[in-house]
Amino acid sequence: MLGNVEAEAALLGALMQGDPGIIDLVVERLQAADFYEPVHERLYAAIVECHGAGKPVTPVLLKPRFDDDEGMKRLGGVRYLARLTADGQGLIAPRELAEQIADLAVRRRMQARFTSAAGACGDLSMPIDAVAAQGEVPLEATPGMNSRTYTLGEAFRAANDRIDDIQNGTIAAGVRLNGLQDWDDVTRGMRPGTYILVGGRPSMGKTAMTLSVARRAAQAGHGVLYVSREMDIVELMPRIQADLLAEAGGEGGMQEIREGTLNARDKALLRGIENEVADWPLVIIDPEKFGADQINLVIRQQARQFERRGHKLELVIIDYLGLIDPPPGRVNREQEVSLISQSIKQAARSNRIPIIVLSQLSRGVEQREDKHPQLSDLRDSGTLEQDADIVIFVYRDQYYLERSEPDPTDAKRRPKWEEDMRAAKDKMEIYSAKNRQGALCKRKPWFFGRNQAVRNSDFYRQEGF
């Protein structure tokens, strides 16, 4: 028998234990039609429906749906629902149970196709190609082979319709920012499914840049999830506060915010900003553990929560790749990073959402006279360059100049250094080294370290200076 009713029962019991994470894990692998027992199929469909609506899943809450279900009555009715959750066996290995149930379902479908083909062989009125078609296994019945198929005509028509939809405002061309055109120029717009890698050496301003992207995208109405593995929320918030305080005309910087030494006017400004940002669809999480196998799951969970709040999740930012927990059982760092990168790419594509991931660069940059990052500087794995749709580097000359300051009495080197410092002061470079969506581009926004604030390259012209 190509079915395991006991495994189905154990899994359903685990799904009704109240842990939504288990349901998220299973729904990616299993469909209701995969269950052998018809009652189990209906019960699983009800569980997924309740979970998708944000409702808790328990036997008591599911009971009214099955009061008149004859199949459930034959199994024992509400007592059967209670028995499913009694032993908790399914909690031990829900992923493995789901995979076994899905595997058996595929085998049943294949068996049915082959049986049909065997019967067709005896029908001499059927052409040979028709008999062969009876035995073909459709892609959707084969694990790992799900795909969408389009004729060129269908794809071309859909692409033309998309142009009309963008022009009519029915859909957006991509995630755009409020007040940071430099970033939009470099990315050419953050389109659904795009994997964007942002690289730079420490202290270049990567986090400041991506926090600015996050809050400006949210300010423009896009739902944003910021996953911080490098800093917790207590460390991140002074950066955001300092940025917005500077934008509001405040005097204090990040240090004053951390030390609690802001003047009364700045504190009043921050309270006003608090009311302003309350409705921005930006969520920050700082998980203690965040593995490559959890990326897709977390995005799906958060997307549902955004929908419940009346927003749509349209951008994910992860800070940073080196702190994503690798899958177990890998032999070297390069292999780990490759698998993490592939998980990010798959999550971006399957969720149709742009994902920005920060990445450290190798120390080889420091050995060159020209310290501008290159694709070869991406750390730990060459597949990062291959997987990413867009690679953006963040660089500041000021960082290196500050660390090479000559003695004030050095009449030969000091004047040139001071001239270079004036040219580099508060300047940042962001440039694309790879972009599948368009030409490469470089912009030079302003970076004010005291406030962790990134401003567009035309900032001073806009301010009237």
Buried (B, 14 or more C-beta within 10 A) or exposed (E): EBBBEEBBBBBBBBBBBEBBEBBBBBBEBBBBEBBBBEBBBBBBBBBBBBBEEEEEBBBEEBBEBBEEBEBBBEBEBBEBBBBBBEEEBBBEBBBEBBBBBBBBBBEBBBEEBEEEBEEBEEEEEBEEEEBEBBBEBEEEBEEEEEEEEEEEEEEEEEEEEEEEEEEEEEEBBBBBBEBBBBBBBBBBBBBBBBBBBBBBBEEBBBBBBBBBBBBBBBBBBBBBBBBBBBEEEEEBBBBBBBBBBBBEEBEBBBEBBBEEEBEEEBBEBBEEBEEEBEEBBBBBEBEEEBBBBBBBBBBBBBBBBBBEEEBEBBBBBBBBBBBBBBEEEBEEEBBBBBBBBBBBBBBBBEBEBBBBBBBBBBEEBEEEEEBBBBBEBBBBBEBBBEBBBBBBBBBBBBBBBEEEEBEEEEEEEBEEBBEBBEEBEBBBBBBBBBBEBEEEBBBBBBBBBEBBBBBBBEBEEEEEE
